[in-house]
């Protein structure tokens, strides 16, 4: 006598969607293993075994363990460029021998350079205010 599974319409109807979700989560989160992906799917309200997630990843040629290669530094910076701003202080010596200080902010996503107004006596409060204005007011000169 051969044992057969009872037909499960839910499994067959959602298997393609489940496979797509597992592969999407694995692609968007390269450090997650099959157990973490299974846990996240469970949090979404779907019941799936971690072995099923492992089989889906393995069949797709993805290492089910979290040893999958992480994005390279270049890929990471490209993905995060819109949120990265580099800041630096610099000084200017005038013809009269006075030293003035300013700040420069470089938006990596747009490659815009914001140069703050100069001051002879920079303080912590001045630096904080320059950073606030760099994010809110496009009044400074922009260099491409």
C-alpha positions as a Python dict, from the first residue, in 0.01 Angstrom:
ca = {
    (1, 'X'): (0, 0, 0),
    (2, 'X'): (136, 337, -99),
    (3, 'X'): (71, 634, 127),
    (4, 'X'): (-37, 950, -44),
    (5, 'X'): (-65, 1298, 90),
    (6, 'X'): (-403, 1450, 118),
    (7, 'X'): (-437, 1725, -140),
    (8, 'X'): (-351, 2059, 13),
    (9, 'X'): (-483, 2343, -202),
    (10, 'X'): (-318, 2605, 18),
    (11, 'X'): (28, 2459, -33),
    (12, 'X'): (2, 2429, -410),
    (13, 'X'): (-160, 2769, -450),
    (14, 'X'): (98, 2954, -244),
    (15, 'X'): (415, 2759, -322),
    (16, 'X'): (517, 2992, -604),
    (17, 'X'): (449, 3298, -390),
    (18, 'X'): (638, 3144, -98),
    (19, 'X'): (937, 3064, -318),
    (20, 'X'): (936, 3419, -454),
    (21, 'X'): (920, 3564, -101),
    (22, 'X'): (1203, 3341, 27),
    (23, 'X'): (1428, 3434, -265),
    (24, 'X'): (1345, 3803, -228),
    (25, 'X'): (1428, 3802, 143),
    (26, 'X'): (1753, 3616, 75),
    (27, 'X'): (1848, 3862, -198),
    (28, 'X'): (1768, 4174, 5),
    (29, 'X'): (1930, 4040, 324),
    (30, 'X'): (2246, 3852, 227),
    (31, 'X'): (2352, 3788, 588),
    (32, 'X'): (2030, 3610, 684),
    (33, 'X'): (2036, 3232, 704),
    (34, 'X'): (1747, 3000, 629),
    (35, 'X'): (1629, 3003, 991),
    (36, 'X'): (1617, 3383, 1005),
    (37, 'X'): (1424, 3394, 678),
    (38, 'X'): (1182, 3132, 814),
    (39, 'X'): (1134, 3341, 1127),
    (40, 'X'): (1059, 3655, 928),
    (41, 'X'): (806, 3468, 714),
    (42, 'X'): (645, 3336, 1033),
    (43, 'X'): (621, 3694, 1163),
    (44, 'X'): (426, 3775, 847),
    (45, 'X'): (175, 3508, 948),
    (46, 'X'): (279, 3226, 715),
    (47, 'X'): (361, 2880, 844),
    (48, 'X'): (667, 2731, 678),
    (49, 'X'): (938, 2497, 806),
    (50, 'X'): (1299, 2610, 808),
    (51, 'X'): (1384, 2297, 606),
    (52, 'X'): (1149, 2414, 333),
    (53, 'X'): (1326, 2750, 324),
    (54, 'X'): (1661, 2566, 311),
    (55, 'X'): (1539, 2354, 17),
    (56, 'X'): (1414, 2660, -174),
    (57, 'X'): (1746, 2840, -129),
    (58, 'X'): (1950, 2532, -213),
    (59, 'X'): (1747, 2465, -530),
    (60, 'X'): (1805, 2826, -639),
    (61, 'X'): (2182, 2787, -593),
    (62, 'X'): (2194, 3019, -290),
    (63, 'X'): (2394, 2914, 14),
    (64, 'X'): (2126, 2864, 282),
    (65, 'X'): (2375, 2946, 556),
    (66, 'X'): (2463, 3306, 645),
    (67, 'X'): (2801, 3265, 478),
    (68, 'X'): (2669, 3412, 157),
    (69, 'X'): (2892, 3689, 32),
    (70, 'X'): (2798, 4029, 166),
    (71, 'X'): (2778, 4327, -67),
    (72, 'X'): (3113, 4478, -151),
    (73, 'X'): (3209, 4815, -5),
    (74, 'X'): (3133, 4980, -339),
    (75, 'X'): (2787, 4817, -356),
    (76, 'X'): (2714, 4925, 2),
    (77, 'X'): (2817, 5286, -62),
    (78, 'X'): (2617, 5298, -384),
    (79, 'X'): (2307, 5172, -204),
    (80, 'X'): (2352, 5414, 87),
    (81, 'X'): (2489, 5718, -101),
    (82, 'X'): (2176, 5929, -62),
    (83, 'X'): (2210, 5920, 316),
    (84, 'X'): (2586, 5976, 348),
    (85, 'X'): (2726, 6323, 406),
    (86, 'X'): (3098, 6378, 463),
    (87, 'X'): (3204, 6675, 675),
    (88, 'X'): (3540, 6842, 727),
    (89, 'X'): (3686, 7156, 885),
    (90, 'X'): (3936, 7369, 702),
    (91, 'X'): (4108, 7700, 761),
    (92, 'X'): (4182, 7999, 544),
    (93, 'X'): (4465, 8244, 604),
    (94, 'X'): (4381, 8597, 495),
    (95, 'X'): (4622, 8847, 344),
    (96, 'X'): (4631, 9026, 683),
    (97, 'X'): (4740, 8709, 861),
    (98, 'X'): (4405, 8630, 1020),
    (99, 'X'): (4300, 8266, 1027),
    (100, 'X'): (3936, 8188, 948),
    (101, 'X'): (3766, 7853, 985),
    (102, 'X'): (3488, 7699, 778),
    (103, 'X'): (3325, 7363, 722),
    (104, 'X'): (3258, 7171, 405),
    (105, 'X'): (2982, 6912, 363),
    (106, 'X'): (2982, 6673, 67),
    (107, 'X'): (2658, 6491, -18),
    (108, 'X'): (2766, 6159, -168),
    (109, 'X'): (2435, 6096, -345),
    (110, 'X'): (2431, 6424, -538),
    (111, 'X'): (2802, 6508, -508),
    (112, 'X'): (2710, 6858, -397),
    (113, 'X'): (2958, 7052, -192),
    (114, 'X'): (2825, 7290, 73),
    (115, 'X'): (3076, 7540, 214),
    (116, 'X'): (2975, 7721, 532),
    (117, 'X'): (3038, 8085, 611),
    (118, 'X'): (3377, 8136, 776),
    (119, 'X'): (3436, 8238, 1137),
    (120, 'X'): (3742, 8344, 1331),
    (121, 'X'): (3633, 8166, 1649),
    (122, 'X'): (3462, 7831, 1585),
    (123, 'X'): (3277, 7679, 1878),
    (124, 'X'): (3089, 7357, 1928),
    (125, 'X'): (2759, 7541, 1896),
    (126, 'X'): (2873, 7701, 1569),
    (127, 'X'): (2969, 7361, 1424),
    (128, 'X'): (2637, 7207, 1526),
    (129, 'X'): (2448, 7497, 1371),
    (130, 'X'): (2642, 7463, 1045),
    (131, 'X'): (2552, 7095, 1028),
    (132, 'X'): (2184, 7176, 1086),
    (133, 'X'): (2184, 7438, 814),
    (134, 'X'): (2363, 7208, 572),
    (135, 'X'): (2069, 6967, 586),
    (136, 'X'): (1791, 7223, 569),
    (137, 'X'): (1892, 7533, 374),
    (138, 'X'): (2040, 7522, 23),
    (139, 'X'): (2171, 7878, 62),
    (140, 'X'): (2538, 7789, 32),
    (141, 'X'): (2731, 7776, -289),
    (142, 'X'): (2702, 7447, -474),
    (143, 'X'): (2994, 7308, -663),
    (144, 'X'): (2948, 7017, -904),
}
